[in-house]
Amino acid sequence: MAGYILLPLLGLIVLVIIFSGVFTVKQQSAAILERFGRFLSIKNSGLHFKIPIIDRIAGRINLKVQQLDVLVETKTKDNVFVKLKISVQFQVVKSNVYDAFYKLESPHDQITAYVFDVVRAEVPKMKLDDVFERKDDIAVAVNRELNQAMQDYGYDIIKTLVTDIDPDVQVKAAMNRINAAEREKVAAEFVAEADRIKIVAKARAEAESKRLQGQGIADQRREIARGLEESVDVLNNVGINSQEASALIVVTQHYDTLQAIGEQTNSNLILLPNSPQAGSEMLNNMVASFTASNQIGEAMKEKNKENLKKSTDTDTIYRETEDDEEDNRS
C-alpha cells in the first residue's frame, strides 16, 4: 500500500526536477549561469538546460539601450544656482556581460556619481548665459568622462544629453524681464525707423509740391508778363505811348480784380487802402461824400418845391379859365 503512494510522489518529484532544469532567456537579454556559486557560462536568448540543484541562474542582464535621468544642482560662475537634467543613454556590451555583472554592483549609482562630478566641475566655469549656449559642451564632457570610466565595467555610453536647465525662480523672472525689455527696445527702434521713413517721405513730397507750385507761379507770371507786353504793343500801334499804356493796363487790372471779387457770393471782403494817410483820406472822403449827399438832397428838395409851386399855379389858372367859360355860356 505504501509503495503505491510513494511511486506517484517520486514520479512527481522527478518531473519537477526535470522541468527545473529547463529555462528560457528573452530577446536582448543574457543569463549568468553558476555552478555551486562559481561562474559557469553566459546564456543568450533561447531555450537552455541546466543541472537541477547543481546549477543556478545567478542573474539576468538587460542588453537593451537604457536611459538614466540625473538631476544635478550646481552654481554658475556668476553665482546663480541652477538645476540641470542630464539624460545618459547606455548599453551593456554583449561581449562584456561578465564584467557588467560581476565588476559593478550598482551601475546606476556609478553613472550618477560621474555625472555629478563632471557637471559640478564644468558649470562653475561658465556664466548662466554660457550654460544655455554651451550645453552641448557639457554633454560632451560628461559623455567623454563616462565612456572612459564605464568601458572597464562592460558598459557603453551611447549618448549624453542636457535635457533641461532650470535656474532659480527669481533669476528666471529677471531673465524674462530682460528679454521683454530687449524686445520692447527692438520694437521701439522699428517704430522710430518707420516714423522716420514717413517723415522723410512727407518732406520729399512737400518739397516736390513746393517745387512744382513755384514752377507754376513762375510760368504764370511769365505768361502774364508776355500778355502785358503784347497789350502795350497793341496800344502803341494806336498812338498811345508806353507810360499811358502801362497806366491804362494797371487801372484795367484793378477794376477787373474788383469785379471778380464782387461776383463772389457770400463774400464779406472789404477793400481798404493801406497807406499811412489812408485813415485820414478815407475820413475826409466820407465827410465829403456826406456833405455832397446833403447838398444834393437840399437841391432836390428845392427843385421839388419849385415844381410843386409851378404845378399849383397851373391848376389855379386852369380853374379860372374854366370859370370864365362857364360865365360866358351863362
Disulfide bonds with the S-S distance in Angstrom:
none
